[in-house]
Amino acid sequence: MSDVARMESLGSRIIAVLNPFTMCAIIWALVISTYLMDVSYSIDPQSVGLLIGVAVLSIACFGAAYYITCKYIATTAKMNPLVDRVSPQKLRYFYVAALGLCLVIVIWNLFQSGLFPYMAAYGYKVKNYKQYGRFKGVLFPMLFIMCMLASLEKKVLLRLSVQFFCLAVAWLYLSRAALFFIIVQFIGFIIASKNFKTVLHLVVTICVSSAFMFFSIGYLGKIRTGDAVFKRAMQIRSEYASKSTSMLWCLSYISMPSANLLSYIEKNENFCWGRQLLNSSVPAPLKVDGWKKYAAQFRPNKRNTACTYLGLAYLDFGWTGIILVNILYGVIGAWLKVRCDQNYGIGYAACYSVYMTALILLFFSNMIFYFPIIFQVFALAMISKYISVTAPANASLAQDKAVLVNV
């Protein structure tokens, strides 16, 4: 077996083991275990029974939708007889266009909003990271796509330069969410596209990326709010006050959104009939503040605004919303996974990595109803079609090279 075939086989096995249903179950187990740790006074330990009930219902609905859809698609669709090769020339044209767009936005924000939020670390008076800049709903998704597709670049220096630029912008904007998306989507893409050389290469990439992300969570958090302010805002219990800030960030981000979800279930009596999910799906200038404030009245901690992937669905449609959202996640996950297994190209692999990132963040928010992710998926569909060259699956290596060079 060749090295390429071996890597493709390993990538397929990883995708098979860490499939969407498995990830859903793992995330729910993580949510319940961190919730039981009771790191914040905002968490009500007596609500854990309700949380377990929501988890069981969610896993059951997700699993049923996932496996039924997988079986249906697998029996009605065949392996793709064509394969996608990436044109190096078109990929570099994309870098130029995307870098130009990102630089225009970055420079515009420098003129309009002043120095980057990161400069607060050096004593400069700058805008809050939430208030800084405009067009972040376009800027960040383009950074996600650039870093992801840079893994296909054969020139090491160019690949590292593009990825460094993406991480640097997210760092300067003090956006931990952007850093998280960049890193997780990058890892997900190299697995989904089987684009790694050896098992050691994959393991080292995951370990280094995870360590960098864990460090960034704590370091950028100190610049954004400071340790003391964070612990007061999140109402961290005194017995956890001496723990690592990075660890407390992770524990609170995973467990505390569930406290909001449970509060919605226990207190909300009037449904919004789609307004909450719609408000989450549109660009920031179009959001309706009154709809956002409606949810705030039920939160045990007003500073904690996340409510898992089910919170807004419950405010809109009650238990029906919880069931429908899980079915939607299961159907989308099955469709993308089967398409990846059937070799339907770079576009599906990229969208699958975006979906898996949203799945990992089930504990935090409903990312498939989040405007930057919606924009990213549509952009990926167009970009992947542009940079791909379709060739017969049995094309020889020489033919493939000729196709790539002559595009």
N, C-alpha and C positions, 0 to 999 in steps of 0.2 A: 504493500500500500504506500502510495506517495505521501510526502509531507502535507501537501494541500488536502488530499483526501482524508488524511488522518485528522487534520484540524477541523475539517468540515464535519467529520463524524463526531469529534469531541464537542464541537459547538452544538450539534443537534442533540447530543445526550444532555448537555447542560440545559438547553431550552426545554427538553422533555421533562427533566427533573424539576426545574424551577419554572414550571408552567404557571399561568395566571391563577388557577385554582389553588395550587400549593402556596403561592405567594400570598393569596388572600387569607388562607388559614394561618400562615405564619404571622402576618401583620396583626390579625385579630388576637392571636396568642400573645404577641408582644404588647399590644394595647392593654389587655387584661392584666398581664403580669406587672407592667409599669403602673397601672392604675392602683393595683393592690399595694404598691410601695408607698402611696400616699405622701408624695413629696410636697404637696401644697395644701394650705388651709382651704383652698377653693374646692378641693376634692371631697366628696362625701362617700366614705367607705361603705355606708349602708346601701348605696345604690349599685353595688357591684353585681347583685343578682339581676337587676334590669339590664346592666351592660352585657352580662353573659347571655341573657335572652336575646338581645339585639344581635350579638355575635353569632349565635346559633342560627337565627333566622337568616341573617345575611349570608353566611357560608352556605346554607342549604339552597337559597335562591340563586346565589352566584354559581354554585356547583351544578345545579340542575340546568341552568341556562347555558353554562359553559360546555358541559358534556353533550347535551342534546345538539347544540350548534356545531360542535366539533364533528359529531357523528354524521350530521346532515351534510355538511360541506365536504367531508372526506369521501362520502359515497356519491356525491353529485359532481365533483370536480376532479380533474386529473392533474398529474404533474405537468408543469409548464415545459413544453418542448424547446423553449428558447431560454437563454440566460442573459442577464444584464452584465455587460462589462462597462467599466467607468472610463470615460475619455479623459486622460490627464489634461489635455488642452482645455476642454470645456470646464473641467473642475477648477483650473486656475483662472479662467475667465470669471467663474462664479466668485472665487476669492476676491478678485479685483472689485467686482460690483458690490459684494457684501461689505468688504472693508470700506469702500467709498461711502456706502449708505451709513454704516456705523460711525465713521469719522465725522460725517456731516452732522449727525445727531449729537455726538459727543461735543463737538466744537460749538454747536448751537446752544447746548445746555451750559457750556462754560461761559458763554457770553450772557445768557439769560439768567442763570442761577449762581454764577460765581464758581469758586474753587470746588473741587470734588469733596464729598462728605468725608472721605478718608483723611483729608488734611486736618481734620479736628484732632487727630493724633499728635500733630505738631503744634497745637495751640492756636490754630487759625479759627476765626469765627466763620462758620459755614452753615448752610441750610441743613436741616434735619434730613436724613436719608430718605424719609417718606415724602418730603416736600420737594426734594431736589429733582430738577429736570423734567422734561416732557418726552413723549414718544418712547417711553420705556417698554410699552407693550409691543413695540416693533423692534427696538434695539436688543432686548434680551433674547427673544426667540431667534433672531439672526445670529447672535453669539452662540446659542445652543447648536444651531444647524452647522455653523462654521467649524466648531470644535469637533462635532460628531463626524462630519464628512472629511475633516482633515486626517482622520485615521486611514483614509484611502490613499493619501498622498505618499508617493514613493520617495520623494526627496526629503530626507530627515530634517534638514535645516528649515525648509519651508513649512513642513508639518508642525515642528515645534514652535516656529514663529507665530503661526496662526493660532495655535492653542494658547500660547503665552498671552497674545493680545486679548483673547476672549476672557481668560482668567483675570488679567490685569484690569480690564474694564469693570468686571463684576466686583473685584476687590476695591477699586477706587470708589465705586458707588456704594460700598458697604452692603452689598446685597448677598446675604448668605443663601437666600432662596435661589438666586441665579447661579451661584457657585455649586450648589447642590445639584441643580438641573444639569449644568454643564458636565459635571463629573459623572453622575449616574447615567445620563443618556450616552455619554461617551463609552462607558463600560458596557452598557446594554447593547450598544450598536456593534462593538467589535465582537461580542458573543453572537448576536443575531445574524451578523453578516459573515461569521466564521473568519474574521480578519485578524488573527493572531498567529504568531509563528510557532510557539511551543506552549505547553502547559505552564512551564516556569514563567514565560513571558506574560501570560495571562494573570497568574497568581501575583507576580511582582507588581503588575499594573494596578490590580485591584487593591493590594495592600498599601502601596504608595499613595494612590488616590484617596483611599479611605482615611489614611493618617493625615494627609493634607486637609481634607474636609473637616475632620474632627478638630484639628488645630484651629482652622479658620473660624469655626462656630464660636469657640471661646474667645479668640483674639478679636475678631470683628465685633463680637458682642460687647467686649470691654470698651471699645471705641464708641459704639452706638449709644450705650446706656450706662456702662459701668457696672461692676459686679454688685455693688450695694443697691443701686437703683433697680437692677434686674430682680434681685431677691425680694425687694419690697413690692415691686409691681406684680410679680408672680406669686406673692404670698408664700414663699418657701418656708417650710417648717423649720423650727430652730435646730432640730436634730440633724438636719441636712445642710445647715448653713456653712459648715466648714468643708464641705465636699468640693470637688473640682467643678469650676464654673462650666466647663465644656460638658461634663457629665450631667449637671443640673439642667443646662439648656436642652440637652437631648431628652432627658426624662420628662421635663415639663412640656416640651413640644409634642411628645408622643402621648402623654396621659391626659393633659389638661383639656384638649379639645373634646375629649369624651365627656368631661364634666359639663360642658356646654350642651352637648347633644342630649344628655340625660335630663338636664334642666329644661330644655325645649320640650321633651316628651312629657315631663311631669307638669309643666306649667302652661304650655301653649294650648289654647282652646279654639282659636280662630285661624283658619288656613289662608295662605296668601295666593293660592291657585296659580303658581308659576312665576310670581313676581320676583321672588328671591333668587331662583336659578337664572332667570332672565337678567337680573341686575348683575349677577356674577359673570355673565357671558359677554357683556358689552365693554367697550373701552372706558377707561376711567372718566373722561369728560361726559359720558352719557349716563353714568350711574345716577340713580335717584337716592339722595341722602335719606329721605324719609323712609324708604324701604330698608335701608341699612340700619337705621335707628330702631326699627321695629324689633329686630332680633336682639338688640343690646339690652332690652328691658328684662330678658330672661337669664342673662349670663350671671353666674355667681361671682365672676371677677370681670369687671368692665374692661380691663386692660387686655384680657385674653379674648381675642375675637374669632379664633378658629373653632370649627365645630365638626370636624371629621367630614368624610364625603357624604354623610347622611343628614347632617344638621339642616341644611337649607331645603333638602327634599322633604324632610318632616314638616318644616314650617309651611311648605307649599301644599303638601298633600297627605300629611299624617303617615300612618303605617303603610298606606298604599305607595307613597313616595319612596319609602325605604325599600320595599319589595321591588318597585320598578327600577330604581337606580342600580340595585344589585344585578337584576336581570340584564340591564343595559351594559354594565361592566363585563358580565360574563359573556354576552354575545359578541361584543367588540373584541375581547381577548381571544375568544375561540376563532373568530374570523381572521385576525391578524396572525395568530400562531399557525393555523393550518396553511395560510398563504405563504408564510416563511418556510414551513416544512415542504411545501410544494414548489419551492424555488421560484417565487414570483417577483424577485428582484430587490434592488437596493431600496426602493421606495417603501416597500412593505417592511423590510428590516428596520429602516429608520423610524417608521411610524410605530412599529412594535416596541422599539426602545423607548419612545415617547410614552406609549401606553403603559409600559412596565414602570416607568418613573412615576406616572400618575397613580399606579397601583400601589407602589411603595409608600406613597403619601396618602393612602386611605385614612390613616390616623389623623391627618391634619386638615385636609380640605378636598373638595370635589374638583379635581384638576381638569376633568374633561369638560367642565362648564366654566373654565377660566380663560378669559380672552387671549392672553399670550399663547396658551397651549393650542387653542383653536386656530389662531393665526399661524402658529408653527406648523401644524398639520397641513393646512392648505398650502403654505409656502413649500414644505417638503415635497408635496405631490407634484408641484410644478418644477422644482429644482431637480429632483431625482429623475424626472422624465427628460430634462434638458441634458444632464451630464451622462446619461446612460446610453450605451450602444448595444442594441439587441443582436445576438448572434445565435446560431444553432447550438444546442447543448453539446453536440458531438464535434464542434469545431476544433480544429487542431490548434496547438499553442501558437504556431507560426501565423495562422490565419487570424487568431485573436490579436496578436501583436500588430499585424498589419491594419486591422480594423481600428485599433486604438490610435495608432500613429497618424493614420490618414484622415481622421475625422476633421 
